[in-house]
Amino acid sequence: MPGFAKPYRPAQAGPVHRQRSHASDPMVRACAAGRGNISVLDACAGFGSDGLVMSDLGCRVTYLERDPLIWLLLRDRVKDLPGAWAHCADAQDFMAEGDRWDVVYLDPMFPLRNKTALPGLGMQHLRTLSEATSEEVDMQQALADLLQSARRAAIRRVVCKRRAKDPMPDSLLTPDFQVKGKMVRFDVYLTS
Ligand SMILES: C[S@@+](CC[C@H](N)C(=O)[O-])C[C@H]1O[C@@H](n2cnc3c(N)ncnc32)[C@H](O)[C@@H]1O
């Protein structure tokens, strides 16, 4: 990719490594995915690292990514997994089609911060590629819109990954509870 010295391909090892400690994984706890056997829409899938943890646990995971280049890598990564589907679509359009999932998982791109440390290489590539697809939008409004659609599409809960220090969405979108990790938190909205 322009601006990067070496080609990048997401590794398969990361999620498997995470699965060993899945019981304590805050994302798994937030999604109540520890026993598998639930359907999950990973609506902002990127390279699918989070969704792959849930696939490993036996969940049926629909992966969604709107950027065609990122989606091609994602599709390659999940193509042999049972109960996994990868679609190239915008989450708002896809969720408007009327299908429902036990859990809708949202991990939209975090806004850039004034910080010298760069995120991991995979996230740097994701950011560069997805910036080409996304228009200049109000991130808070985009998140609020996504959450509202997700609440209609989720049978049990919506889980939204945020940086630990991110502000809460406005008061109408206050989560039912949060599961906190070191750097990120998971805002959980119950729908049943
Ligand atoms: C932070 S990354 C996701 C990382 C992912 N959770 C992982 O584990 O690899 C966010 C991704 O969501 C995608 N995205 C953002 N808004 C979207 C939307 N409305 N519909 C579909 N994909 C979207 C971006 O293109 C980007 O690839």
The ligand as an SDF file (V2000), in Angstrom:
LIG
                    3D

 27 29  0  0  0  0  0  0  0  0999 V2000
  -11.6190   -0.4080   13.8690 C   0  0  0  0  0  0  0  0  0  0  0  0
  -11.8560   -1.2660   12.3510 S   0  0  0  0  0  0  0  0  0  0  0  0
  -12.4710   -2.8510   12.8860 C   0  0  0  0  0  0  0  0  0  0  0  0
  -11.4360   -3.7600   13.4530 C   0  0  0  0  0  0  0  0  0  0  0  0
  -11.9800   -5.1370   13.7210 C   0  0  0  0  0  0  0  0  0  0  0  0
  -12.8490   -5.1510   14.8830 N   0  0  0  0  0  0  0  0  0  0  0  0
  -10.8790   -6.1640   13.8750 C   0  0  0  0  0  0  0  0  0  0  0  0
  -10.8560   -6.8400   14.9050 O   0  0  0  0  0  0  0  0  0  0  0  0
  -10.0650   -6.3040   12.9290 O   0  0  0  0  0  0  0  0  0  0  0  0
  -13.3030   -0.5250   11.7110 C   0  0  0  0  0  0  0  0  0  0  0  0
  -13.7090   -1.0410   10.3410 C   0  0  0  0  0  0  0  0  0  0  0  0
  -15.0880   -0.7680   10.1870 O   0  0  0  0  0  0  0  0  0  0  0  0
  -15.3230   -0.3940    8.8530 C   0  0  0  0  0  0  0  0  0  0  0  0
  -16.5660    0.3920    8.8850 N   0  0  0  0  0  0  0  0  0  0  0  0
  -16.7620    1.5880    9.4960 C   0  0  0  0  0  0  0  0  0  0  0  0
  -18.0390    1.9830    9.3390 N   0  0  0  0  0  0  0  0  0  0  0  0
  -18.6730    1.0050    8.6300 C   0  0  0  0  0  0  0  0  0  0  0  0
  -20.0000    0.8260    8.1530 C   0  0  0  0  0  0  0  0  0  0  0  0
  -20.9500    1.7530    8.3610 N   0  0  0  0  0  0  0  0  0  0  0  0
  -20.2990   -0.3080    7.4730 N   0  0  0  0  0  0  0  0  0  0  0  0
  -19.3670   -1.2540    7.2500 C   0  0  0  0  0  0  0  0  0  0  0  0
  -18.0740   -1.1450    7.6600 N   0  0  0  0  0  0  0  0  0  0  0  0
  -17.7260   -0.0260    8.3400 C   0  0  0  0  0  0  0  0  0  0  0  0
  -14.0870    0.3980    8.4480 C   0  0  0  0  0  0  0  0  0  0  0  0
  -13.9120    0.3800    7.0210 O   0  0  0  0  0  0  0  0  0  0  0  0
  -12.9860   -0.3810    9.1790 C   0  0  0  0  0  0  0  0  0  0  0  0
  -12.4250   -1.3790    8.3550 O   0  0  0  0  0  0  0  0  0  0  0  0
  1  2  1  0
  2  3  1  0
  2 10  1  0
  3  4  1  0
  4  5  1  0
  5  6  1  0
  5  7  1  0
  7  8  2  0
  7  9  1  0
 10 11  1  0
 11 12  1  0
 11 26  1  0
 12 13  1  0
 13 14  1  0
 13 24  1  0
 14 15  1  0
 14 23  1  0
 15 16  2  0
 16 17  1  0
 17 18  1  0
 17 23  2  0
 18 19  1  0
 18 20  2  0
 20 21  1  0
 21 22  2  0
 22 23  1  0
 24 25  1  0
 24 26  1  0
 26 27  1  0
M  CHG  2   2   1   9  -1
M  END
$$$$
